[in-house]
Amino acid sequence: MRKLLFLVTIFFALLTVGCSNEVKQESSTSAANAQIILVVDEESEVFEVEFVEGLSLMEIMKENFDVETAFEDSFIIGINGLLADDSAKMGWMYTINGEFAMKGANEYTPEDGDTVEFKYESWE
């Protein structure tokens, strides 16, 4: 009987430790907000998006917009049906908090409060 009581105690102790780790993992991911601005022909549309910290800009864009990509999912070539046009040399360029992005959307991890502006413009 004593052996059974000991095993039951150990089982519940391990169960408690396992549950406390799960709670820690869930609380380590927090929600953040960013402003996404889409600009076409000088007309802007502003979107407030909520996302889990640690996601790439590409993941956030795919969750909130209809996005077309190229180059192994590293470059956005279309947003909400408006695709890059090679013959007109037009495409989507983006800035982060007013600074031109120096990496692809799949490599940038937005922070809470960021403003990301995607502008459909000439690359010449």
C-alpha positions in Angstrom: 0.0 0.0 0.0 2.8 2.4 0.9 4.5 1.6 -2.5 1.3 2.5 -4.3 0.9 5.7 -2.4 4.5 6.6 -3.3 3.9 6.0 -7.0 0.7 8.0 -7.1 2.5 10.9 -5.4 5.4 10.8 -7.9 2.9 10.6 -10.8 1.0 13.7 -9.6 4.3 15.6 -8.9 5.4 14.9 -12.5 2.0 15.8 -13.9 2.2 19.1 -12.0 5.7 19.9 -13.4 4.5 19.1 -16.9 1.5 21.3 -16.7 3.5 24.2 -15.3 5.9 24.0 -18.3 2.9 24.2 -20.7 1.6 27.3 -19.1 5.0 28.9 -19.3 5.2 28.2 -23.0 1.8 29.6 -23.7 2.5 32.8 -21.8 5.8 33.4 -23.6 4.0 34.2 -26.8 2.3 37.6 -26.7 0.2 39.6 -29.1 1.6 42.7 -30.8 0.1 45.2 -33.2 1.3 46.9 -36.3 0.0 49.3 -38.9 0.1 48.0 -42.5 -0.4 50.7 -45.1 -1.0 49.8 -48.8 -0.4 52.7 -51.2 -1.5 52.5 -54.9 -1.6 55.6 -57.1 -1.0 57.9 -54.1 -4.1 56.5 -52.4 -3.5 54.8 -49.0 -5.4 52.2 -47.2 -4.5 51.6 -43.5 -4.9 48.3 -41.7 -4.3 47.6 -38.0 -3.2 44.0 -37.6 -2.6 41.9 -34.5 0.0 39.2 -34.6 2.0 36.9 -32.4 5.5 38.3 -31.7 8.2 36.4 -33.6 6.3 36.0 -36.8 8.0 37.2 -40.0 6.4 40.0 -42.0 5.7 37.5 -44.7 3.7 35.3 -42.3 1.7 38.3 -41.0 1.0 39.5 -44.6 -0.2 36.1 -45.6 -2.6 35.9 -42.6 -4.1 39.3 -43.3 -4.0 39.8 -47.1 -4.1 37.8 -50.4 -0.4 37.7 -51.1 1.5 36.3 -54.2 5.2 35.5 -53.7 8.3 34.6 -55.8 11.8 33.5 -55.3 11.0 30.6 -53.0 8.5 32.6 -50.9 11.0 35.4 -50.1 9.6 38.3 -52.2 6.1 39.7 -52.3 5.0 40.3 -56.0 1.3 40.8 -55.4 -1.1 42.0 -52.7 -4.8 41.7 -53.0 -4.7 40.9 -56.7 -2.4 43.7 -57.8 0.7 41.9 -59.2 4.1 43.3 -60.1 4.4 44.2 -63.8 7.8 43.6 -65.3 7.1 45.4 -68.6 6.0 48.5 -66.7 8.7 48.0 -64.1 6.2 48.3 -61.3 6.1 46.3 -58.1 5.6 46.4 -54.3 8.3 48.1 -52.3 8.1 48.5 -48.5 9.3 50.6 -45.7 9.5 49.9 -42.0 8.8 52.9 -39.7 9.8 55.2 -42.7 13.0 53.4 -43.5 13.5 51.5 -46.8 13.5 47.8 -46.1 16.9 46.2 -46.7 15.7 42.6 -46.5 12.8 40.5 -47.8 9.5 40.2 -45.9 10.4 36.6 -45.0 13.5 37.9 -43.1 12.0 40.8 -41.2 10.3 40.3 -37.8 8.1 43.2 -37.0 7.9 44.6 -33.5 4.9 45.9 -31.6 4.0 49.3 -32.8 5.8 49.1 -36.2 4.4 50.9 -39.2 4.9 49.0 -42.5 4.1 50.7 -45.7 3.8 48.7 -49.0 3.8 51.0 -52.0 3.1 49.9 -55.5 5.6 51.9 -57.5 8.2 51.9 -60.3 11.6 50.3 -59.4 13.5 52.5 -61.9 
